Amino acid sequence: MRPSLLVSIMLMVAVLVPAMVHAECPSPERVAEAATVYFANELAAAYTGLTVEDAYCAQRRYVALLERRLGPRGGYKVGFTSRVSQEMYGVKEPARGVMFRSMFLESGVVLNANFGKRPFREADLVVKVKDEGINTARTLLEVARHLDEVIPFIELPNMALAKGEPWNVPEGIAYNMGARLGVVG
């Protein structure tokens, strides 16, 4: 093979392969399927091959569909907040999901143990922000000045990907970080 032809082929591969591998925001139909699975409390199929950017696009579509039945948004949940979890999953910053007001349950509620297909529990805190000054805070003390309340919270997420489906950062983001329920202390 001529060296110039070989170089041309290598350049084409270098340009075309990343373009073919790059996922795009999942279609509205695919995201609607994911929302249907959420409401049926069934196991979901992975999107596979998403970038973080595409996963947030999927999450925006997914959350819009959930909002129709779950009602108003109540706040955000954040994952991968510790250095250990970030190193484990190869990320440099936390990822977020949306919680709806209807997901916040009062202390003492009786809950069906099958609230999710792959449920788990996390001890968390709900932090109510007092004002927008938090956006310009530079130290923890400055952040604290802009908080209204810190409330104990038992998060009850559900990462309902079917067995064998890959769970990774983009999948977590696309599926709204598994947001399902939580008990407010």
N, C-alpha and C positions, 0 to 999 in steps of 0.2 A: 504494500500500500504506500502511496506517495506521502511524504511527510506533510505536505500542505493539505491533503485530503484528511489525514488523520487529525491535524489541528482543527480543521473545519468541523469535523464530527465531534471532537471533544468540546468545542465551543457551543455547538448546538445542544449537546447533552447538558452542559453547564447552565445554559439558559432555559431549556425546556423542562428539565426534570424538576427544579424547584417550583416552577409554575404549575406542574401537574400535581405535585405533592401538596401544595398549599390548598388548604380547605377554604371554603367560603362560608358565609353565614348560612346555616341550614335554612331550607325553604320554609315558608309559613306552614305548608302542609306537614312537614316533618316535625316542626315544633308543636303544631296542633295535636299530632299523634302523641307526643310526649306529655302534653297537658291532659289528654284523655286518659292516659295511663296513670297519671298522678291522681285524678279524681276517682278512678276505678281501684286505686290502691293495689296496683299490679306491678310486676317487675318490668323495668324499662330496658330498651336496647341502647347501647352506647352510640354516640354520634360518630366517634372515631376520627382521628386526624385533624381535630380542630386546633387552631391557634388560640391563644388567650383572647385576642381581639375578636375572633369569630365566636368564641364561647360567650363573651359578653353580649354580642349581637343576638345569639340564640336566647340568652337569658332575658334580654329586653322583650323579645317576642313572647317568651314563655310566661314571664311575669304579667304581661298585658293580658294574656288569656286567663291566668289564674285570678287576676284582679276582678274579672267579670263575675266570678262566683264567690271569691273570698272577701270581697269588699275592699275598703280603703287600706292603704299601706300604713303600717305602724312603725316602721323603722328598718334598720339594716342589721344583718348578722355578718360577722367577719370571721374568716378562717385563715389558717396559716399565719397566726400572729406570733408564734414563738420562733426563735432562731432554729430550734431543733426541727420543728415541722417544716420550716422553709428549706432547711438543708435536706430533709428527707424527701421532699417533693421537688427540689430543684427550683424554687422560686425565690425572688428577692423582696417580695412585698406581700402583704396580706391580700386576700381575695374577698369580695363582698357578695352578699345575697340580700334579697328583700324579704322582710317579714310583714305579714298582714295583721291588722288589729285582731282579726278573728283567730289568729294562731296563739294569742296570749291568753292562757287559761288562769283562773284564779286558784290560789292555794286551796287545797282540800277537794278539788275536783276528782271525780271518779272517772278514770280513763280506761278504755278497752286496751288491753295489752297488745292487740293486733292493730294499733293505729298506723303502722307502717309495715312494709314487707321486710325491710332490713333496718329496723329502728335501733337507735342507741340513745344513750343519755350523756349529757355533759353538764357539769356544774359551771355556770356562767354568771355574768352580771349584766343587767340592763343599765345603761347609762343614759339618763335624760340630759340633753344639752339645753342650757339656759338661753344662750344667745349666739349669734353669729361670730362673736369675738373669738370663739374657739378656732376659727379658720386662720387666724393670724398669730395664734399662740406659738411661742418658741420654746417654752420650758414646760415641764410637768406642772409646776405651780401655776403658771399662766393658764394651762388647760383646765386645772381644777377650779379656777375662778369662774369659768364659763359653764360649769356643770350644775345642774339643778338637783339631781338625785342619782344615787347608785343603789340598785335594787338587786337582791339575790334572784337568780333565775335558773331553773333547770330546763335546759334546752332538750327537746326531743326530736332530733332530726331523723331523716329517713333517706339514706342514699340507696335508692331502690333499683340499682342496676342489676340485671340478671346475672346469675353465676357465670363466670367466665368472661364477662364483659370487662373491659379495662377501666379501672377507676384511676383517674389522674386529675391534675389541676383543671384543665379545660373541661373535662366531663363534670367535675364538681361545680364549676362556674355555670356551665350551660344548664345544669339541673338545679340552679338557684341555691347552691351550697347545701342541698338537702333540706331546706327549711320546711318544717312540717307543723310542729307545735312547741309550746314551752309553758312552764308553770311559773308564774310570778310569785315571789316570796313576799 
